[in-house]
Amino acid sequence: MLHTLDAPAVRTWCQLALRALGQAREEIDALNVYPVPDGDTGTNLYLTVESAAAEVESRFADPADGPAPGLADTVRAMARGALVGARGNSGVILAQWLRGTAETLADGGGADQLRAALQRAADSAYQAVAEPVEGTLLTVARVAAREAVRAGGGLAQVADTAYRAARDALRHTPEQLAVLAENGVVDAGGRGLVAVLGALADAVAGHQPMGPVALRGDLPESCEAHVRPPGPGHPAFEVIYLLDAPDDALPALRARLAELGDSLVIGGGDGLWNVHVHVDDAGAAVEAGIGAGRPHQIRITHFAEAAARSGAAAEPGKHEEPARAVLSVVCGEGLAELCEQAGAVVLRADPDRPTASAELAAAVRRSGAREVVLLLNDPELRAAAGAAADQLREEGVRIAVLPTRSPVQGLAALAVHEAGRRFDEDVVAMTSAAGATRYAELAVAEGESWTMAGVCQAGDVLGLIDGDVAVIGAGPAEVGASVLDRMLGAGGELVTLILGEGADDALAEHLVAHVRQGRPEVDTVVFHGGREAAPLLIGVE
Protein backbone atom coordinates (compact mmCIF):
# COMPACT_ATOMS: atom_id res chain seq x y z
CA MET A 1 0.00 0.00 0.00
CA LEU A 2 1.35 3.42 -0.96
CA HIS A 3 1.65 6.37 1.40
CA THR A 4 2.67 8.77 -1.37
CA LEU A 5 1.63 8.77 -5.01
CA ASP A 6 4.72 8.61 -7.23
CA ALA A 7 5.41 8.37 -10.96
CA PRO A 8 5.20 4.54 -11.19
CA ALA A 9 1.90 4.64 -9.28
CA VAL A 10 0.46 7.16 -11.75
CA ARG A 11 1.60 4.88 -14.57
CA THR A 12 -0.17 1.97 -12.88
CA TRP A 13 -3.26 4.12 -12.37
CA CYS A 14 -3.43 4.85 -16.09
CA GLN A 15 -2.99 1.18 -16.96
CA LEU A 16 -5.66 0.06 -14.49
CA ALA A 17 -8.06 2.79 -15.63
CA LEU A 18 -7.63 1.72 -19.23
CA ARG A 19 -8.26 -1.89 -18.27
CA ALA A 20 -11.34 -0.98 -16.21
CA LEU A 21 -12.82 1.17 -18.99
CA GLY A 22 -12.06 -1.57 -21.49
CA GLN A 23 -14.03 -4.04 -19.40
CA ALA A 24 -16.93 -1.62 -18.95
CA ARG A 25 -16.87 0.01 -22.40
CA GLU A 26 -19.90 -1.76 -23.87
CA GLU A 27 -21.88 -1.34 -20.65
CA ILE A 28 -21.16 2.40 -20.61
CA ASP A 29 -22.06 2.72 -24.30
CA ALA A 30 -25.43 1.10 -23.49
CA LEU A 31 -26.07 3.62 -20.69
CA ASN A 32 -25.46 6.59 -23.00
CA VAL A 33 -28.72 8.55 -23.29
CA TYR A 34 -27.46 12.04 -22.38
CA PRO A 35 -26.65 14.52 -23.84
CA VAL A 36 -27.09 12.57 -27.10
CA PRO A 37 -28.25 8.93 -27.17
CA ASP A 38 -25.57 7.86 -29.64
CA GLY A 39 -24.13 4.95 -27.65
CA ASP A 40 -20.45 5.96 -27.73
CA THR A 41 -19.58 7.35 -24.28
CA GLY A 42 -17.77 4.20 -23.19
CA THR A 43 -15.73 4.13 -26.37
CA ASN A 44 -14.92 7.83 -26.12
CA LEU A 45 -13.78 7.53 -22.50
CA TYR A 46 -11.66 4.50 -23.36
CA LEU A 47 -9.96 6.33 -26.24
CA THR A 48 -9.33 9.36 -24.02
CA VAL A 49 -7.64 7.31 -21.30
CA GLU A 50 -5.83 5.22 -23.90
CA SER A 51 -4.20 8.41 -25.18
CA ALA A 52 -3.31 9.46 -21.62
CA ALA A 53 -1.78 6.08 -20.86
CA ALA A 54 0.22 6.09 -24.10
CA GLU A 55 1.67 9.52 -23.30
CA VAL A 56 2.69 8.30 -19.85
CA GLU A 57 4.22 5.12 -21.29
CA SER A 58 6.32 7.22 -23.65
CA ARG A 59 8.03 8.72 -20.59
CA PHE A 60 9.04 5.26 -19.38
CA ALA A 61 9.89 3.86 -22.82
CA ASP A 62 13.70 3.75 -22.71
CA PRO A 63 15.60 4.03 -19.41
CA ALA A 64 18.80 4.63 -21.41
CA ASP A 65 17.44 8.00 -22.53
CA GLY A 66 17.93 9.47 -19.07
CA PRO A 67 16.65 9.35 -15.49
CA ALA A 68 13.21 7.92 -14.77
CA PRO A 69 10.41 10.51 -14.94
CA GLY A 70 9.27 12.18 -11.76
CA LEU A 71 5.74 12.67 -10.48
CA ALA A 72 5.29 16.13 -12.00
CA ASP A 73 6.39 15.05 -15.47
CA THR A 74 4.23 11.93 -15.33
CA VAL A 75 0.97 13.61 -14.28
CA ARG A 76 1.50 16.36 -16.84
CA ALA A 77 2.03 13.72 -19.52
CA MET A 78 -1.19 12.03 -18.42
CA ALA A 79 -3.11 15.30 -18.67
CA ARG A 80 -1.66 16.23 -22.05
CA GLY A 81 -2.31 12.79 -23.50
CA ALA A 82 -5.93 12.90 -22.35
CA LEU A 83 -6.41 16.40 -23.78
CA VAL A 84 -4.96 15.54 -27.19
CA GLY A 85 -6.87 12.25 -27.44
CA ALA A 86 -10.17 13.33 -25.85
CA ARG A 87 -13.27 12.12 -27.69
CA GLY A 88 -16.85 13.22 -27.23
CA ASN A 89 -18.50 15.30 -24.56
CA SER A 90 -17.54 13.05 -21.64
CA GLY A 91 -14.02 12.50 -22.95
CA VAL A 92 -13.26 16.23 -22.97
CA ILE A 93 -14.72 16.62 -19.47
CA LEU A 94 -12.65 13.69 -18.20
CA ALA A 95 -9.54 15.16 -19.81
CA GLN A 96 -10.15 18.42 -17.99
CA TRP A 97 -10.73 16.49 -14.74
CA LEU A 98 -7.35 14.78 -15.22
CA ARG A 99 -5.74 18.13 -15.96
CA GLY A 100 -7.08 19.55 -12.70
CA THR A 101 -5.77 16.52 -10.86
CA ALA A 102 -2.33 16.94 -12.45
CA GLU A 103 -2.09 20.63 -11.61
CA THR A 104 -2.09 19.81 -7.89
CA LEU A 105 -0.32 16.44 -7.88
CA ALA A 106 2.63 17.99 -9.73
CA ASP A 107 3.55 19.52 -6.35
CA GLY A 108 3.39 16.27 -4.38
CA GLY A 109 1.54 12.98 -3.99
CA GLY A 110 0.60 12.82 -0.31
CA ALA A 111 -2.89 12.45 1.15
CA ASP A 112 -3.42 16.21 1.49
CA GLN A 113 -2.32 16.77 -2.10
CA LEU A 114 -4.74 14.10 -3.32
CA ARG A 115 -7.61 15.73 -1.43
CA ALA A 116 -6.75 19.07 -3.04
CA ALA A 117 -6.23 17.45 -6.44
CA LEU A 118 -9.67 15.85 -6.48
CA GLN A 119 -11.27 19.15 -5.51
CA ARG A 120 -9.30 20.98 -8.20
CA ALA A 121 -10.28 18.33 -10.72
CA ALA A 122 -13.99 18.71 -9.98
CA ASP A 123 -13.77 22.51 -10.19
CA SER A 124 -11.89 22.30 -13.51
CA ALA A 125 -14.47 19.95 -14.98
CA TYR A 126 -17.33 22.32 -14.08
CA GLN A 127 -15.44 25.28 -15.55
CA ALA A 128 -14.97 23.45 -18.85
CA VAL A 129 -18.71 23.02 -19.43
CA ALA A 130 -20.67 25.99 -20.74
CA GLU A 131 -23.92 24.89 -19.08
CA PRO A 132 -23.22 22.40 -16.27
CA VAL A 133 -25.98 19.87 -15.65
CA GLU A 134 -26.39 17.88 -12.43
CA GLY A 135 -26.81 14.13 -12.57
CA THR A 136 -23.78 13.75 -14.82
CA LEU A 137 -20.04 13.08 -14.53
CA LEU A 138 -19.77 16.57 -13.01
CA THR A 139 -21.94 15.62 -10.03
CA VAL A 140 -20.07 12.39 -9.47
CA ALA A 141 -16.77 14.30 -9.51
CA ARG A 142 -18.07 16.95 -7.09
CA VAL A 143 -19.39 14.44 -4.55
CA ALA A 144 -16.21 12.36 -4.74
CA ALA A 145 -14.10 15.46 -4.11
CA ARG A 146 -16.29 16.65 -1.23
CA GLU A 147 -16.06 13.35 0.61
CA ALA A 148 -12.34 13.01 -0.09
CA VAL A 149 -11.71 16.43 1.47
CA ARG A 150 -13.66 15.35 4.55
CA ALA A 151 -11.89 11.98 4.82
CA GLY A 152 -9.26 11.43 7.44
CA GLY A 153 -6.39 9.00 7.22
CA GLY A 154 -3.71 8.51 4.65
CA LEU A 155 -3.53 8.26 0.89
CA ALA A 156 -5.31 4.91 0.61
CA GLN A 157 -8.26 6.05 2.72
CA VAL A 158 -8.65 9.25 0.69
CA ALA A 159 -8.60 7.34 -2.62
CA ASP A 160 -11.01 4.68 -1.36
CA THR A 161 -13.39 7.29 0.08
CA ALA A 162 -13.45 9.18 -3.22
CA TYR A 163 -14.22 5.96 -5.12
CA ARG A 164 -17.02 4.90 -2.77
CA ALA A 165 -18.53 8.41 -2.77
CA ALA A 166 -18.48 8.48 -6.57
CA ARG A 167 -20.18 5.10 -6.66
CA ASP A 168 -22.94 6.30 -4.35
CA ALA A 169 -23.34 9.54 -6.28
CA LEU A 170 -23.71 7.60 -9.52
CA ARG A 171 -26.65 5.64 -8.13
CA HIS A 172 -28.49 8.90 -7.44
CA THR A 173 -27.99 10.42 -10.90
CA PRO A 174 -31.44 9.29 -12.18
CA GLU A 175 -32.99 11.37 -9.37
CA GLN A 176 -31.24 14.48 -10.73
CA LEU A 177 -31.62 14.08 -14.49
CA ALA A 178 -35.06 13.17 -15.87
CA VAL A 179 -33.82 11.52 -19.08
CA LEU A 180 -31.89 8.99 -17.00
CA ALA A 181 -34.96 8.12 -14.93
CA GLU A 182 -37.07 7.80 -18.08
CA ASN A 183 -34.64 5.23 -19.50
CA GLY A 184 -33.91 3.47 -16.21
CA VAL A 185 -30.15 4.09 -16.32
CA VAL A 186 -27.40 5.87 -14.44
CA ASP A 187 -25.23 8.47 -16.17
CA ALA A 188 -22.76 6.97 -18.62
CA GLY A 189 -20.01 9.56 -18.06
CA GLY A 190 -20.36 9.22 -14.31
CA ARG A 191 -20.07 5.47 -14.65
CA GLY A 192 -16.77 6.00 -16.46
CA LEU A 193 -15.45 8.26 -13.71
CA VAL A 194 -16.29 5.58 -11.13
CA ALA A 195 -14.07 3.20 -13.12
CA VAL A 196 -11.24 5.75 -13.17
CA LEU A 197 -11.49 6.43 -9.42
CA GLY A 198 -11.68 2.70 -8.73
CA ALA A 199 -8.46 2.30 -10.69
CA LEU A 200 -6.86 5.07 -8.60
CA ALA A 201 -7.85 3.30 -5.38
CA ASP A 202 -6.46 0.02 -6.74
CA ALA A 203 -3.18 1.67 -7.75
CA VAL A 204 -2.76 3.21 -4.29
CA ALA A 205 -3.54 -0.19 -2.73
CA GLY A 206 -0.63 -1.65 -4.69
CA HIS A 207 -2.55 -3.67 -7.27
CA GLN A 208 -0.85 -4.25 -10.62
CA PRO A 209 -2.43 -4.12 -14.10
CA MET A 210 -1.84 -7.81 -14.76
CA GLY A 211 -2.56 -8.98 -11.23
CA PRO A 212 -5.33 -11.32 -10.10
CA VAL A 213 -7.24 -8.72 -8.07
CA ALA A 214 -10.66 -7.79 -9.45
CA LEU A 215 -10.90 -4.12 -10.35
CA ARG A 216 -13.10 -1.90 -8.23
CA GLY A 217 -14.56 0.07 -11.14
CA ASP A 218 -17.64 -2.13 -11.32
CA LEU A 219 -21.19 -1.80 -10.02
CA PRO A 220 -23.24 -4.52 -8.34
CA GLU A 221 -26.05 -4.00 -10.80
CA SER A 222 -25.99 -3.00 -14.48
CA CYS A 223 -28.60 -1.12 -16.46
CA GLU A 224 -28.99 -1.28 -20.20
CA ALA A 225 -30.61 1.44 -22.27
CA HIS A 226 -32.15 1.10 -25.68
CA VAL A 227 -30.14 3.81 -27.42
CA ARG A 228 -32.13 5.90 -29.84
CA PRO A 229 -30.72 8.13 -32.56
CA PRO A 230 -30.91 11.85 -31.80
CA GLY A 231 -34.31 13.33 -32.53
CA PRO A 232 -35.07 16.18 -34.95
CA GLY A 233 -34.78 18.77 -32.19
CA HIS A 234 -31.12 18.05 -31.58
CA PRO A 235 -28.22 19.62 -33.52
CA ALA A 236 -27.10 17.55 -36.47
CA PHE A 237 -23.31 17.59 -36.03
CA GLU A 238 -20.70 16.94 -33.37
CA VAL A 239 -17.61 19.09 -33.94
CA ILE A 240 -14.35 18.46 -32.08
CA TYR A 241 -10.95 20.03 -32.67
CA LEU A 242 -7.73 20.90 -30.92
CA LEU A 243 -7.08 24.61 -30.83
CA ASP A 244 -3.83 26.53 -30.43
CA ALA A 245 -4.98 29.86 -28.99
CA PRO A 246 -4.12 32.31 -26.18
CA ASP A 247 -6.23 32.28 -23.03
CA ASP A 248 -7.75 35.69 -23.78
CA ALA A 249 -9.29 34.36 -27.02
CA LEU A 250 -11.45 31.84 -25.18
CA PRO A 251 -14.29 34.08 -23.86
CA ALA A 252 -15.26 35.22 -27.37
CA LEU A 253 -15.00 31.65 -28.70
CA ARG A 254 -17.21 30.32 -25.91
CA ALA A 255 -19.81 33.00 -26.58
CA ARG A 256 -19.85 32.31 -30.33
CA LEU A 257 -20.08 28.54 -29.99
CA ALA A 258 -22.81 28.88 -27.36
CA GLU A 259 -24.84 30.82 -29.95
CA LEU A 260 -24.31 28.09 -32.54
CA GLY A 261 -25.21 25.01 -30.51
CA ASP A 262 -25.12 23.12 -27.23
CA SER A 263 -23.11 20.50 -25.31
CA LEU A 264 -20.23 22.97 -25.38
CA VAL A 265 -17.10 21.84 -23.53
CA ILE A 266 -13.69 23.48 -23.81
CA GLY A 267 -10.86 21.92 -21.86
CA GLY A 268 -7.13 22.56 -21.72
CA GLY A 269 -4.83 25.47 -21.03
CA ASP A 270 -1.35 26.82 -21.65
CA GLY A 271 -2.25 27.61 -25.26
CA LEU A 272 -3.71 24.19 -26.20
CA TRP A 273 -7.45 23.50 -25.98
CA ASN A 274 -9.85 20.71 -26.87
CA VAL A 275 -13.12 22.12 -28.21
CA HIS A 276 -16.34 20.08 -28.34
CA VAL A 277 -19.77 21.31 -29.45
CA HIS A 278 -22.98 20.05 -31.06
CA VAL A 279 -24.22 22.34 -33.86
CA ASP A 280 -26.28 22.44 -37.04
CA ASP A 281 -23.66 24.54 -38.87
CA ALA A 282 -20.38 22.63 -38.58
CA GLY A 283 -18.56 25.10 -40.83
CA ALA A 284 -19.43 28.01 -38.58
CA ALA A 285 -18.09 26.12 -35.54
CA VAL A 286 -14.76 25.58 -37.29
CA GLU A 287 -14.68 29.21 -38.48
CA ALA A 288 -15.13 30.31 -34.86
CA GLY A 289 -12.02 28.31 -34.01
CA ILE A 290 -10.11 29.94 -36.84
CA GLY A 291 -11.09 33.33 -35.45
CA ALA A 292 -9.64 32.39 -32.06
CA GLY A 293 -6.46 30.62 -33.17
CA ARG A 294 -5.38 27.56 -35.13
CA PRO A 295 -7.75 24.59 -35.09
CA HIS A 296 -6.35 21.17 -36.04
CA GLN A 297 -7.27 17.48 -35.77
CA ILE A 298 -10.80 18.52 -36.72
CA ARG A 299 -13.45 15.78 -36.43
CA ILE A 300 -16.99 16.37 -37.65
CA THR A 301 -19.64 13.66 -37.13
CA HIS A 302 -23.12 13.81 -38.62
CA PHE A 303 -25.22 11.94 -36.05
CA ALA A 304 -27.82 10.55 -38.46
CA GLU A 305 -25.27 9.45 -41.08
CA ALA A 306 -23.07 7.80 -38.45
CA ALA A 307 -26.04 5.81 -37.17
CA ALA A 308 -26.98 4.81 -40.73
CA ARG A 309 -23.43 3.72 -41.54
CA SER A 310 -23.23 1.70 -38.36
CA GLY A 311 -26.51 -0.02 -39.16
CA ALA A 312 -25.48 -0.74 -42.73
CA ALA A 313 -22.21 -2.24 -41.59
CA ALA A 314 -24.10 -4.63 -39.33
CA GLU A 315 -26.41 -5.86 -42.11
CA PRO A 316 -25.23 -8.53 -44.54
CA GLY A 317 -25.56 -7.88 -48.24
CA LYS A 318 -24.97 -4.13 -48.13
CA HIS A 319 -21.77 -4.40 -50.21
CA GLU A 320 -21.63 -6.47 -53.37
CA GLU A 321 -18.63 -8.80 -53.56
CA PRO A 322 -16.78 -6.96 -50.77
CA ALA A 323 -13.03 -7.30 -50.42
CA ARG A 324 -12.29 -9.29 -47.29
CA ALA A 325 -9.16 -9.32 -45.18
CA VAL A 326 -7.97 -11.16 -42.11
CA LEU A 327 -5.80 -8.97 -39.88
CA SER A 328 -3.55 -10.89 -37.49
CA VAL A 329 -1.67 -9.19 -34.64
CA VAL A 330 1.60 -10.98 -33.80
CA CYS A 331 5.08 -10.48 -32.34
CA GLY A 332 8.10 -11.91 -34.13
CA GLU A 333 9.10 -11.98 -37.78
CA GLY A 334 8.65 -15.76 -38.02
CA LEU A 335 5.06 -15.60 -36.82
CA ALA A 336 4.40 -12.68 -39.14
CA GLU A 337 5.69 -14.66 -42.10
CA LEU A 338 3.56 -17.69 -41.16
CA CYS A 339 0.42 -15.55 -41.00
CA GLU A 340 1.20 -13.81 -44.29
CA GLN A 341 1.74 -17.17 -46.00
CA ALA A 342 -1.68 -18.21 -44.71
CA GLY A 343 -3.25 -15.15 -46.35
CA ALA A 344 -3.44 -12.68 -43.47
CA VAL A 345 -2.57 -9.00 -43.32
CA VAL A 346 -0.15 -8.69 -40.39
CA LEU A 347 0.19 -6.00 -37.75
CA ARG A 348 3.50 -6.44 -35.92
CA ALA A 349 2.99 -5.84 -32.20
CA ASP A 350 5.63 -4.37 -29.92
CA PRO A 351 6.13 -6.75 -26.95
CA ASP A 352 7.12 -3.82 -24.72
CA ARG A 353 3.88 -1.86 -25.04
CA PRO A 354 0.20 -2.58 -25.71
CA THR A 355 -1.14 -2.15 -29.22
CA ALA A 356 -3.46 0.87 -29.31
CA SER A 357 -6.92 0.97 -30.85
CA ALA A 358 -5.72 3.61 -33.31
CA GLU A 359 -3.04 1.22 -34.60
CA LEU A 360 -5.61 -1.53 -35.13
CA ALA A 361 -7.99 0.81 -36.92
CA ALA A 362 -5.21 2.20 -39.12
CA ALA A 363 -4.12 -1.33 -40.12
CA VAL A 364 -7.67 -2.20 -41.14
CA ARG A 365 -7.98 0.99 -43.17
CA ARG A 366 -4.68 0.25 -44.94
CA SER A 367 -6.03 -3.13 -46.01
CA GLY A 368 -8.79 -1.37 -47.99
CA ALA A 369 -11.20 -4.21 -47.15
CA ARG A 370 -14.86 -3.68 -46.39
CA GLU A 371 -15.11 -6.96 -44.49
CA VAL A 372 -12.45 -7.76 -41.90
CA VAL A 373 -11.81 -10.59 -39.48
CA LEU A 374 -9.49 -9.43 -36.71
CA LEU A 375 -7.34 -12.05 -34.95
CA LEU A 376 -6.02 -10.57 -31.70
CA ASN A 377 -3.82 -13.47 -30.49
CA ASP A 378 -3.59 -11.73 -27.10
CA PRO A 379 -6.36 -11.46 -24.46
CA GLU A 380 -5.14 -8.01 -23.41
CA LEU A 381 -6.14 -6.54 -26.80
CA ARG A 382 -9.87 -7.13 -26.48
CA ALA A 383 -10.73 -3.66 -25.21
CA ALA A 384 -8.59 -1.85 -27.78
CA ALA A 385 -10.05 -4.03 -30.54
CA GLY A 386 -13.59 -3.30 -29.42
CA ALA A 387 -12.97 0.46 -29.52
CA ALA A 388 -11.34 0.19 -32.95
CA ALA A 389 -14.20 -1.94 -34.28
CA ASP A 390 -16.78 0.64 -33.17
CA GLN A 391 -14.95 3.37 -35.08
CA LEU A 392 -14.59 1.21 -38.19
CA ARG A 393 -18.26 0.19 -38.22
CA GLU A 394 -19.17 3.89 -38.28
CA GLU A 395 -17.05 4.10 -41.45
CA GLY A 396 -18.99 1.27 -43.08
CA VAL A 397 -16.53 -1.56 -42.43
CA ARG A 398 -18.04 -4.89 -41.49
CA ILE A 399 -15.72 -6.31 -38.84
CA ALA A 400 -15.65 -9.39 -36.63
CA VAL A 401 -13.23 -9.56 -33.70
CA LEU A 402 -12.06 -13.08 -32.88
CA PRO A 403 -10.59 -12.92 -29.36
CA THR A 404 -7.89 -15.50 -30.04
CA ARG A 405 -5.69 -15.68 -26.96
CA SER A 406 -2.53 -17.04 -28.58
CA PRO A 407 -0.91 -17.02 -32.03
CA VAL A 408 -1.46 -20.79 -32.27
CA GLN A 409 -5.22 -20.19 -32.08
CA GLY A 410 -4.85 -17.51 -34.75
CA LEU A 411 -3.00 -19.92 -37.03
CA ALA A 412 -5.72 -22.54 -36.51
CA ALA A 413 -8.36 -19.97 -37.51
CA LEU A 414 -6.35 -18.95 -40.59
CA ALA A 415 -6.07 -22.59 -41.66
CA VAL A 416 -9.84 -22.80 -42.26
CA HIS A 417 -10.33 -19.27 -43.65
CA GLU A 418 -12.01 -19.19 -47.06
CA ALA A 419 -12.58 -15.78 -48.65
CA GLY A 420 -15.15 -17.27 -51.04
CA ARG A 421 -17.55 -18.17 -48.23
CA ARG A 422 -20.18 -15.83 -46.89
CA PHE A 423 -18.71 -13.58 -44.21
CA ASP A 424 -20.76 -15.00 -41.34
CA GLU A 425 -19.96 -18.58 -42.32
CA ASP A 426 -16.26 -17.79 -42.55
CA VAL A 427 -16.31 -16.17 -39.10
CA VAL A 428 -18.11 -19.18 -37.59
CA ALA A 429 -15.61 -21.63 -39.10
CA MET A 430 -12.62 -19.61 -37.92
CA THR A 431 -14.08 -19.15 -34.45
CA SER A 432 -14.74 -22.89 -34.17
CA ALA A 433 -11.18 -23.76 -35.21
CA ALA A 434 -9.66 -21.30 -32.75
CA GLY A 435 -11.89 -22.50 -29.94
CA ALA A 436 -10.90 -26.12 -30.57
CA THR A 437 -7.20 -25.29 -30.10
CA ARG A 438 -5.74 -25.41 -26.62
CA TYR A 439 -2.67 -23.26 -26.17
CA ALA A 440 0.36 -23.15 -23.91
CA GLU A 441 3.67 -21.37 -23.66
CA LEU A 442 6.93 -21.52 -21.75
CA ALA A 443 8.23 -18.50 -19.86
CA VAL A 444 11.04 -17.79 -17.42
CA ALA A 445 10.15 -16.46 -13.96
CA GLU A 446 11.63 -13.05 -13.20
CA GLY A 447 11.32 -13.40 -9.42
CA GLU A 448 9.69 -15.27 -6.58
CA SER A 449 5.93 -15.49 -6.99
CA TRP A 450 2.88 -17.52 -6.00
CA THR A 451 1.25 -19.40 -8.87
CA MET A 452 -1.48 -22.00 -9.31
CA ALA A 453 1.29 -24.62 -9.50
CA GLY A 454 3.07 -23.44 -6.35
CA VAL A 455 5.86 -20.98 -5.56
CA CYS A 456 8.36 -20.22 -8.33
CA GLN A 457 11.79 -18.67 -8.02
CA ALA A 458 13.69 -16.38 -10.37
CA GLY A 459 15.02 -18.41 -13.30
CA ASP A 460 12.45 -21.20 -13.04
CA VAL A 461 10.84 -22.30 -16.30
CA LEU A 462 7.06 -21.94 -16.20
CA GLY A 463 4.62 -23.90 -18.31
CA LEU A 464 1.38 -21.96 -18.81
CA ILE A 465 -1.66 -23.80 -20.15
CA ASP A 466 -4.57 -21.65 -21.33
CA GLY A 467 -2.99 -18.69 -19.54
CA ASP A 468 -2.45 -20.28 -16.10
CA VAL A 469 0.81 -21.62 -14.67
CA ALA A 470 0.48 -25.41 -14.63
CA VAL A 471 4.10 -26.61 -14.41
CA ILE A 472 7.25 -25.29 -12.72
CA GLY A 473 10.61 -26.81 -13.60
CA ALA A 474 14.31 -26.28 -14.09
CA GLY A 475 14.58 -26.69 -17.87
CA PRO A 476 12.47 -26.14 -21.02
CA ALA A 477 12.70 -29.77 -22.17
CA GLU A 478 11.35 -31.12 -18.89
CA VAL A 479 8.61 -28.49 -18.59
CA GLY A 480 7.63 -28.69 -22.28
CA ALA A 481 7.21 -32.47 -22.09
CA SER A 482 5.10 -32.19 -18.94
CA VAL A 483 2.90 -29.53 -20.54
CA LEU A 484 2.37 -31.68 -23.63
CA ASP A 485 1.42 -34.70 -21.51
CA ARG A 486 -1.20 -32.66 -19.68
CA MET A 487 -2.63 -31.17 -22.85
CA LEU A 488 -2.73 -34.45 -24.80
CA GLY A 489 -4.37 -36.17 -21.84
CA ALA A 490 -7.60 -34.54 -23.04
CA GLY A 491 -7.01 -35.76 -26.61
CA GLY A 492 -5.64 -34.14 -29.73
CA GLU A 493 -4.75 -34.77 -33.36
CA LEU A 494 -2.15 -32.09 -34.14
CA VAL A 495 0.57 -30.46 -32.04
CA THR A 496 2.07 -27.17 -33.21
CA LEU A 497 5.38 -26.03 -31.71
CA ILE A 498 6.57 -22.47 -32.37
CA LEU A 499 10.13 -21.78 -31.22
CA GLY A 500 11.23 -18.33 -30.09
CA GLU A 501 14.74 -17.00 -30.58
CA GLY A 502 15.87 -18.35 -27.22
CA ALA A 503 14.86 -21.96 -27.99
CA ASP A 504 17.04 -24.23 -30.13
CA ASP A 505 16.19 -27.03 -32.52
CA ALA A 506 17.29 -29.62 -29.95
CA LEU A 507 14.30 -28.65 -27.80
CA ALA A 508 11.96 -29.16 -30.72
CA GLU A 509 13.52 -32.51 -31.58
CA HIS A 510 13.17 -33.65 -27.96
CA LEU A 511 9.49 -32.67 -27.80
CA VAL A 512 8.66 -34.19 -31.20
CA ALA A 513 10.26 -37.46 -30.10
CA HIS A 514 8.36 -37.28 -26.78
CA VAL A 515 5.03 -36.93 -28.58
CA ARG A 516 5.89 -39.66 -31.08
CA GLN A 517 6.79 -42.08 -28.28
CA GLY A 518 3.71 -41.46 -26.16
CA ARG A 519 1.15 -40.55 -28.84
CA PRO A 520 2.24 -42.01 -32.19
CA GLU A 521 -1.14 -41.14 -33.74
CA VAL A 522 -0.60 -37.39 -33.16
CA ASP A 523 1.08 -35.28 -35.86
CA THR A 524 3.59 -32.61 -34.82
CA VAL A 525 4.72 -29.55 -36.81
CA VAL A 526 7.49 -27.10 -35.87
CA PHE A 527 7.86 -23.43 -36.83
CA HIS A 528 10.20 -20.61 -35.83
CA GLY A 529 8.48 -17.55 -34.33
CA GLY A 530 11.33 -15.04 -34.36
CA ARG A 531 12.95 -12.66 -31.91
CA GLU A 532 9.93 -11.20 -30.10
CA ALA A 533 7.99 -14.46 -29.82
CA ALA A 534 7.73 -16.40 -26.54
CA PRO A 535 10.49 -19.02 -25.98
CA LEU A 536 8.01 -21.75 -26.94
CA LEU A 537 4.36 -21.69 -28.00
CA ILE A 538 2.35 -24.91 -28.07
CA GLY A 539 -0.97 -25.56 -29.74
CA VAL A 540 -3.02 -28.77 -29.58
CA GLU A 541 -5.90 -29.21 -32.02
Steps between C-alpha positions, in 0.01 A plus 500: 500500500635842404530795736602740223396500136809484278569476127479117477170510691356752253614272218323209669191715551483573128544133413233388747260773386543393140437139596192591706352715222576226250303253709210742545506663155197323353302542822572874504410532131163338581436752780561797269174696471626849591581748354456305174384136493768393253644209699868601492587639845681185609704493182581870525614470862712197414670683212563803722669295772681291240663819372589605856653162576700501176645843580602378845653182356710710264671650806601154621585360156881489511690528830820560300364837388549647846372488858156357572220759483386667818147549628455846348610392153284188514174668605553775244553236232178331610308827475645593162435156355138511615452850357645414159309171475170608659190379316142610546335708767596275792852445369576873498354539850707207627811647339439826682442307825838329452661835426366642826631197684844542341524869584500418872677163501795655315592653838484175697315171539406484868151463646447876534610556141258233378213663689586834339552338160156340496340830597697683231402235248129538574522880479688479168242265353214737590689796353547317170126457442304797369175390666570251781224247562459301822458125486803462275874433529527849652283405798687177556830691496370765742368249754818292481711810563281619788523170684872466430563842656305392808677163527763445762787257478768451243518475124322165472205614711461820297505309169259234626262761644494689170423178310220394735349851500505507120330162491224620731460824307463306176206304639316826569550652154155387372345708781675811364462460124156409362624335179693247708193413707289468185743243358573324829876562489775678688717760327747350255775759556465466875529125466830553319632726775416232758722262301783755495475568875481127569822460304660777709401323822639172364828665399542654846422160656791354304308298242670442165342513152559131434428383853223266613309760703158593362476867410280722712354697209192280482145533630295228668219552254506600132239688302461484126338772293346466159701771326301709258641723228481872576160648427424785258529759776866428561790657306612293205879504544761435766809715443826437686840657441822587675565871509825692540385833644586745781289497815348841425346367176284248684216724632403614149526143367279367779240768433496431125477123534227534763297694241553227241410192703509311828701238692788747493813387685841664472783344695873564514730791569848635438410579139354158406126431522260221411173641366178296487157623389179374339376729220294510182762710317828309529682747275413791725634311804833446325508863381455610862811300585691663217402839639645406839818323389608194304263203504640158405408131527147604405235226529146559378235229552152515351290313757240361259755390238720335763203301628406400144855391419520298818172328420603428143827350614311261726269377222618233257467565130559875511820473292514293184800267481685684779875466535574301813813497711619316807717719723725308739688670785827321584848550646802357321600493135455122476141516620434792268629302204287197594186714516578674171554164329158396629343806336481747788587868515742531793534769764831456683449560872764647728550262797599793723176696468132428433366543149268802491154510346620764254768261371243225447262734321778639280609147400145413398469819297830426323365162393224676302259216584134553576475172690766420759564217742732616777715238676632648825720210621523674839223527764622845605400647161127441532414847627714681243354282224146573612562876490663473157214287367242758611683773309536284189133398497409870494712521183306217337746217565349167594732358765507192721742483793617148582647516852770242432720482808816364338662502155445123476124560519537768233685259272228238552236757400701602192528136393123479440451853361332508159443841341243351261260410781237734634647725768295358787580142402870579477495662845320199651750255349799702618354546847434126528856413396652746746277380781599138437870583547646488848807715545803511726831678525826485691630802689781571744411633846648841576469465878337313784124478459195297599337312213227240456777238481678618815779746579750576223843655531690729265633297207243221526339390174122536510256304289176694450196316366209715382658796679554341844826366643467121504862380522815632669836348412870553451527459122289555185523137385365365828226763530402480131458122519289528815280766340447285191405198712238704683357649183490172305336328796177663380559378143637662188589437137760768422772663710650829383831614650619856434856569615610845613851633451613365836399139423718273286415220261610241757201597715266449208656165414465386862132598516417348160660173610310518832167535320586227250590258780192562712244591232609354165162587345554875558668711230751767604613806301777745594537867404734782600328806650785751497662738745198646681306174528474306828776238556252227404135506394299178493168435333295179516212456256 
